[in-house]
Amino acid sequence: MGCTSSKKHQSYQCHTQQQPPTLLAGAGKPTGAKGGGNAGKRLTVNGQAAAGTAPAEKVNFTEEEIALEQMDILTLLKKEVTSPAAKCAVFSSKLDPNMKESFKNKLVLSRGTMDKTVGFACKKGLKPKSPNQDAWAVIHAGEDFSIYMVCDGHGSDGHLISDLAINMIPKFILSNVDFKNDLKGVLEKTFKKMHEFIVKAAQASGFDADLSGSTCTVVFHNKIQQKLTVAHVGDSGSCIGKRTQGSSQLSAKVLLVDHKPEDPEERVRIEARGGRVEWDGYANHRVYGGQTESPGMNMSRALGDDLGHRIAGITYEPTINEYQLESDDQFVCVCSDGVWEFLKPEEVVSILDSGKTLQDGCEKVTKKAWDCWIREERGEVVDDITAILIKLPKV
């Protein structure tokens, strides 16, 4: 099974932590841009970094933002379940700004006991000046619902933004009293709140949110209704592995379409808001503002990237799709574009399915993606690579 050109096995270190570290009180600014040279042109912002970071300033956070940032997600989760609260669990990546070793798994935060229906791998790419900017989370509300997330940061401080997103988005969702009755409306509001919170946090803590940002894919699994609701910005894709009864072959059902600047509808919005779309001559169409050379993003929607929102038509507004689970649906996977850049959905679900365990399947698909990057980019650069895999219950 080969790599399709498109446009490390290591054990986890698990840490238990009561709450994610706060950003509202101020945080340091790790440095390092994403990519460089021709190979870096496959990456999101073409190797650009912020020219400078303004000093921290006083920011008026809302009462909701302050309360949620300080809240324990597991405590909030247990208030929303009808099944036994003991079955609630939160697993997520842990921010590791000093991580230097390529293809090393990102640290993991664990709360509660995760069952054997989940596998995950989050590998640092080959970018010596940048930490692993991917982030992921799996949140189980017992037998009621689950939330699966992958965020892929970019720019000098993208790792801070992706980490902030996986910690805050579930809180914004669960704290909204309408999430069980109007999930689509709540998700739309959540992405808006998340973008605004990122901009405020950047101002307060001194990190860059002008030329740094993150993709975000949220899969809400309603186990009672047997339905998936997918909300996303960017290109961290998601699909379902399907197997019809009596067949040994898997097919892939793609749950979302990447937000790319060359898409006609995306281009219309970008140009209407003062941006322009140009081919970079290497691997991507990119978004620029007016006559400037910024932000140079290869996606049309993201969280953060506030300069692109102001001058180039980038938006935080998610696309939201619903999918009713069927009897032949075996598992759902969510991956960063480090996987999808060179592997087609059919290849990904086949590799995932070949694993001895769900965890082994994730390790195999990230290794295959790594090998593709090394071959296609001649060992010069590899994007961060994340895959999470969730076995679906029988319908």
C-alpha positions as CSV (number, residue, x, y, z in Angstrom):
1,M,0.0,0.0,0.0
2,G,1.8,3.1,-1.2
3,C,1.7,6.8,-0.4
4,T,-0.5,9.0,-2.5
5,S,0.9,12.4,-3.2
6,S,-1.7,15.1,-2.9
7,K,-1.3,18.5,-3.7
8,K,8.3,5.4,15.5
9,H,6.5,3.2,17.8
10,Q,6.9,4.4,21.4
11,S,5.0,4.0,24.6
12,Y,2.9,6.7,26.1
13,Q,3.8,8.6,29.2
14,C,0.6,9.1,31.1
15,H,0.0,11.9,33.7
16,T,-3.0,12.5,35.9
17,Q,-3.8,16.2,36.4
18,Q,-6.8,17.8,38.2
19,Q,-7.0,20.7,35.8
20,P,-5.3,22.0,32.7
21,P,-2.8,24.8,33.3
22,T,-4.4,28.3,33.2
23,L,-3.6,30.8,30.6
24,L,-5.6,33.7,32.0
25,A,-2.9,34.4,34.6
26,G,-0.2,34.8,32.0
27,A,2.0,32.3,30.2
28,G,5.4,32.2,28.6
29,K,5.7,32.3,24.9
30,P,7.6,29.2,23.5
31,T,9.1,30.0,20.1
32,G,9.4,28.2,16.8
33,A,7.6,28.5,13.5
34,K,6.2,25.6,11.5
35,G,8.3,24.5,8.6
36,G,10.9,26.1,6.4
37,G,12.4,25.8,2.9
38,N,10.5,24.2,0.0
39,A,9.3,21.3,2.1
40,G,7.7,23.7,4.6
41,K,5.4,24.9,1.8
42,R,3.2,21.8,2.5
43,L,2.6,23.2,6.0
44,T,-0.2,25.6,6.9
45,V,1.4,29.0,7.1
46,N,4.4,28.4,4.8
47,G,6.9,28.8,7.7
48,Q,5.8,32.2,8.7
49,A,6.0,33.4,12.3
50,A,4.7,36.5,14.0
51,A,7.0,39.5,13.6
52,G,6.7,40.2,17.3
53,T,4.4,39.7,20.3
54,A,2.8,42.6,22.1
55,P,3.3,42.8,25.8
56,A,0.5,41.3,27.9
57,E,-2.4,43.6,28.6
58,K,-5.4,43.8,30.7
59,V,-8.3,41.9,29.1
60,N,-11.9,41.9,30.1
61,F,-12.9,38.2,30.1
62,T,-16.5,37.5,30.6
63,E,-17.7,35.8,33.9
64,E,-18.5,32.7,31.9
65,E,-15.0,32.5,30.4
66,I,-13.3,32.9,33.8
67,A,-15.5,30.3,35.4
68,L,-15.1,27.8,32.6
69,E,-11.4,28.2,32.3
70,Q,-11.0,27.3,36.0
71,M,-13.6,24.5,36.0
72,D,-12.8,20.8,36.2
73,I,-14.1,19.3,33.0
74,L,-14.8,15.9,34.7
75,T,-17.0,17.5,37.3
76,L,-18.9,19.4,34.7
77,L,-19.3,16.2,32.7
78,K,-20.7,14.2,35.6
79,K,-23.5,16.7,36.0
80,E,-24.8,16.0,32.5
81,V,-25.1,12.2,32.5
82,T,-28.1,10.0,33.2
83,S,-26.0,6.9,33.3
84,P,-23.6,6.2,36.2
85,A,-21.2,9.0,36.6
86,A,-18.4,6.5,37.4
87,K,-18.3,5.7,33.7
88,C,-17.3,9.3,32.8
89,A,-13.7,9.7,31.6
90,V,-11.5,12.3,29.9
91,F,-8.3,11.5,28.0
92,S,-6.4,14.2,26.2
93,S,-3.0,15.2,25.0
94,K,-0.8,17.3,27.3
95,L,1.0,20.5,26.2
96,D,4.7,19.7,25.8
97,P,6.4,22.9,24.5
98,N,9.9,21.5,25.1
99,M,9.5,18.3,23.3
100,K,12.3,17.9,20.7
101,E,12.3,14.2,19.7
102,S,10.6,13.5,16.4
103,F,8.0,10.8,16.2
104,K,7.6,10.7,19.9
105,N,4.1,10.4,21.3
106,K,2.7,13.4,23.0
107,L,2.1,13.2,26.7
108,V,-1.4,12.1,27.9
109,L,-3.7,13.5,30.6
110,S,-6.1,10.9,32.0
111,R,-9.1,11.4,34.2
112,G,-11.3,8.4,35.0
113,T,-11.0,5.0,33.3
114,M,-11.2,4.8,29.6
115,D,-12.6,1.5,28.2
116,K,-11.1,-0.5,25.3
117,T,-13.1,1.2,22.6
118,V,-10.5,4.0,22.1
119,G,-7.0,4.1,20.5
120,F,-4.8,7.1,19.9
121,A,-1.4,8.2,18.7
122,C,-0.1,11.8,18.5
123,K,3.4,12.0,17.0
124,K,5.7,15.0,16.9
125,G,6.8,15.8,13.3
126,L,10.2,16.5,11.9
127,K,10.3,20.2,12.7
128,P,13.2,20.8,15.1
129,K,12.2,24.4,16.0
130,S,8.6,23.5,16.8
131,P,6.9,21.4,19.5
132,N,4.1,19.0,18.6
133,Q,1.2,21.4,17.7
134,D,-1.4,18.7,17.3
135,A,-3.8,18.2,20.3
136,W,-6.6,15.7,20.8
137,A,-9.3,14.7,23.4
138,V,-11.7,11.9,24.0
139,I,-14.5,12.6,26.5
140,H,-16.9,9.9,27.6
141,A,-20.2,10.7,29.3
142,G,-20.9,7.1,30.2
143,E,-23.6,5.6,28.0
144,D,-25.1,9.0,27.1
145,F,-22.6,10.6,24.7
146,S,-19.0,11.1,23.9
147,I,-16.9,13.9,22.3
148,Y,-13.9,13.2,20.1
149,M,-11.6,16.1,19.1
150,V,-8.5,16.7,17.0
151,C,-6.9,20.2,16.7
152,D,-3.9,20.9,14.6
153,G,-2.0,24.1,15.5
154,H,0.1,26.2,13.1
155,G,2.3,29.3,13.4
156,S,4.7,30.1,16.1
157,D,2.2,29.5,19.0
158,G,-0.2,27.1,17.4
159,H,0.5,24.5,20.1
160,L,-0.9,26.9,22.7
161,I,-4.0,27.5,20.7
162,S,-4.7,23.8,19.9
163,D,-4.2,22.9,23.6
164,L,-6.5,25.7,24.6
165,A,-9.2,24.5,22.2
166,I,-9.3,20.9,23.4
167,N,-9.6,22.2,27.0
168,M,-12.2,24.9,26.5
169,I,-14.5,23.7,23.7
170,P,-16.0,20.8,25.7
171,K,-16.7,23.2,28.5
172,F,-18.4,25.7,26.2
173,I,-20.6,22.8,24.9
174,L,-21.5,21.2,28.2
175,S,-22.2,24.4,30.0
176,N,-24.8,25.5,27.5
177,V,-28.2,24.3,28.7
178,D,-29.4,23.8,25.1
179,F,-26.7,21.3,24.0
180,K,-29.1,18.3,24.3
181,N,-31.9,20.0,22.3
182,D,-30.1,22.3,19.9
183,L,-26.6,20.8,19.4
184,K,-26.0,22.5,16.0
185,G,-26.8,25.9,17.4
186,V,-24.6,25.3,20.5
187,L,-21.7,24.2,18.3
188,E,-22.0,27.3,16.1
189,K,-21.9,29.5,19.3
190,T,-19.1,27.4,20.7
191,F,-16.7,28.0,17.8
192,K,-17.4,31.8,18.0
193,K,-16.8,31.8,21.7
194,M,-13.6,29.8,21.3
195,H,-12.2,32.1,18.7
196,E,-12.9,35.2,20.8
197,F,-11.4,33.5,23.9
198,I,-8.2,32.7,22.0
199,V,-7.8,36.3,20.9
200,K,-8.4,37.5,24.5
201,A,-6.0,34.9,26.0
202,A,-3.3,35.9,23.5
203,Q,-3.6,39.5,24.5
204,A,-3.6,38.6,28.2
205,S,-0.7,36.1,28.1
206,G,1.5,37.5,25.3
207,F,1.3,34.7,22.7
208,D,0.5,35.2,19.1
209,A,-3.0,34.7,17.7
210,D,-2.6,36.9,14.6
211,L,-0.5,34.4,12.6
212,S,-1.0,31.4,14.8
213,G,-4.1,29.3,14.9
214,S,-5.6,25.8,14.8
215,T,-7.9,23.5,12.9
216,C,-10.6,22.0,15.0
217,T,-12.8,18.9,14.4
218,V,-15.4,18.0,17.0
219,V,-17.4,14.7,16.7
220,F,-20.3,14.6,19.1
221,H,-21.5,11.0,19.5
222,N,-25.0,10.7,20.8
223,K,-25.1,7.1,21.9
224,I,-28.8,7.2,22.8
225,Q,-29.9,8.4,19.3
226,Q,-27.0,6.6,17.6
227,K,-26.0,9.7,15.7
228,L,-22.8,11.6,15.0
229,T,-22.7,15.4,14.7
230,V,-19.5,16.7,13.2
231,A,-18.4,20.4,13.4
232,H,-15.1,21.5,12.0
233,V,-12.9,24.3,10.7
234,G,-9.8,23.4,8.6
235,D,-8.6,20.1,7.4
236,S,-8.4,17.6,10.3
237,G,-10.5,15.0,8.6
238,S,-12.9,12.3,10.0
239,C,-14.3,9.2,8.5
240,I,-16.1,6.0,9.4
241,G,-14.8,2.5,8.6
242,K,-17.7,0.4,7.2
243,R,-18.0,-3.3,6.6
244,T,-21.0,-4.9,5.1
245,Q,-22.2,-8.2,6.5
246,G,-20.1,-11.2,5.3
247,S,-17.4,-9.0,3.7
248,S,-13.8,-8.8,4.8
249,Q,-13.3,-5.5,3.0
250,L,-13.7,-2.1,4.6
251,S,-15.0,1.0,2.9
252,A,-14.6,4.6,4.1
253,K,-17.4,7.1,4.7
254,V,-16.0,10.6,4.8
255,L,-17.8,12.8,7.3
256,L,-16.5,16.2,6.3
257,V,-14.8,18.2,3.5
258,D,-11.7,20.1,4.1
259,H,-11.9,23.9,4.1
260,K,-9.6,24.8,1.2
261,P,-9.2,28.3,-0.3
262,E,-9.7,27.0,-3.9
263,D,-13.2,25.7,-3.1
264,P,-15.5,28.0,-5.1
265,E,-17.7,28.9,-2.1
266,E,-14.7,29.5,0.1
267,R,-13.0,31.7,-2.6
268,V,-16.2,33.8,-3.0
269,R,-16.3,34.6,0.7
270,I,-12.6,35.3,0.9
271,E,-12.6,37.7,-2.0
272,A,-15.8,39.4,-0.8
273,R,-14.0,40.2,2.5
274,G,-10.9,41.6,0.9
275,G,-8.7,38.5,0.6
276,R,-7.2,36.8,-2.4
277,V,-6.4,33.2,-3.2
278,E,-3.2,32.2,-5.0
279,W,-1.4,29.0,-5.9
280,D,2.0,28.9,-4.1
281,G,3.7,27.0,-7.0
282,Y,4.4,24.0,-4.8
283,A,1.6,22.2,-3.1
284,N,-1.2,24.5,-2.0
285,H,-3.5,27.4,-2.8
286,R,-3.1,30.1,-0.1
287,V,-5.1,33.0,1.4
288,Y,-3.6,36.5,1.5
289,G,-5.1,39.8,2.6
290,G,-5.4,42.5,-0.1
291,Q,-2.0,43.2,-1.5
292,T,-0.1,41.8,1.4
293,E,1.8,38.5,1.7
294,S,0.0,37.5,4.9
295,P,-1.3,35.3,6.3
296,G,-0.4,32.8,3.5
297,M,-2.7,30.0,5.0
298,N,-3.5,26.9,3.0
299,M,-7.0,26.6,4.7
300,S,-9.9,29.0,4.7
301,R,-11.3,28.4,8.2
302,A,-9.6,28.2,11.5
303,L,-9.6,29.2,15.1
304,G,-7.1,32.0,16.0
305,D,-5.4,33.4,12.9
306,D,-7.0,36.7,13.8
307,L,-5.1,38.7,11.1
308,G,-6.6,36.4,8.5
309,H,-10.1,37.0,10.0
310,R,-9.6,40.8,9.8
311,I,-8.1,41.2,6.4
312,A,-8.4,38.0,4.3
313,G,-11.8,36.4,4.8
314,I,-10.7,33.6,7.1
315,T,-13.6,32.5,9.4
316,Y,-14.1,30.5,12.6
317,E,-17.7,29.5,11.5
318,P,-17.8,25.7,11.3
319,T,-19.4,23.4,8.8
320,I,-21.7,21.0,10.7
321,N,-22.9,17.7,9.4
322,E,-25.1,15.0,11.0
323,Y,-24.7,11.2,10.3
324,Q,-27.1,8.5,11.5
325,L,-25.1,5.4,12.4
326,E,-25.8,2.3,10.4
327,S,-25.4,-1.5,11.1
328,D,-22.3,-1.8,9.0
329,D,-20.4,1.1,10.8
330,Q,-17.4,-0.4,12.6
331,F,-15.4,2.6,13.9
332,V,-14.9,6.3,13.5
333,C,-11.5,7.9,13.2
334,V,-10.4,11.5,13.4
335,C,-6.9,12.5,12.2
336,S,-4.8,15.6,11.6
337,D,-3.7,16.4,8.1
338,G,-0.4,14.8,8.9
339,V,-2.3,11.6,8.1
340,W,-4.5,12.8,5.2
341,E,-1.8,14.6,3.3
342,F,-0.6,11.4,1.6
343,L,-3.1,8.7,2.6
344,K,-6.6,8.2,1.2
345,P,-9.5,7.4,3.6
346,E,-9.7,3.8,2.2
347,E,-6.1,3.3,3.1
348,V,-6.4,4.8,6.5
349,V,-9.4,2.6,7.6
350,S,-7.7,-0.5,6.2
351,I,-4.5,0.2,8.2
352,L,-6.4,1.0,11.3
353,D,-8.4,-2.2,11.0
354,S,-5.2,-4.3,10.6
355,G,-4.0,-3.4,14.1
356,K,-4.0,-6.1,16.7
357,T,-5.7,-3.6,19.0
358,L,-7.2,-0.1,18.5
359,Q,-4.0,1.4,19.9
360,D,-1.8,-0.7,17.5
361,G,-4.0,0.4,14.6
362,C,-3.3,4.1,15.4
363,E,0.4,3.4,15.7
364,K,0.4,1.7,12.4
365,V,-1.4,4.5,10.5
366,T,0.9,7.2,12.0
367,K,4.0,5.2,11.1
368,K,2.7,4.8,7.5
369,A,2.0,8.5,7.3
370,W,5.5,9.3,8.6
371,D,7.1,7.1,6.0
372,C,5.1,8.8,3.3
373,W,6.2,12.2,4.5
374,I,9.9,11.1,4.6
375,R,9.7,9.7,1.1
376,E,7.7,12.5,-0.5
377,E,9.6,15.4,1.2
378,R,13.0,13.7,1.0
379,G,13.4,13.7,4.8
380,E,13.3,17.5,5.1
381,V,10.1,17.9,6.9
382,V,7.2,15.9,8.5
383,D,4.1,17.4,9.8
384,D,2.8,16.4,13.3
385,I,0.7,13.3,12.9
386,T,-2.4,12.4,15.0
387,A,-5.0,9.6,14.8
388,I,-7.7,8.7,17.2
389,L,-9.9,5.6,16.7
390,I,-13.2,4.8,18.4
391,K,-15.0,1.5,18.0
392,L,-18.7,2.0,17.5
393,P,-21.3,0.0,19.3
394,K,-23.6,-2.2,17.2
395,V,-26.7,-0.5,15.9
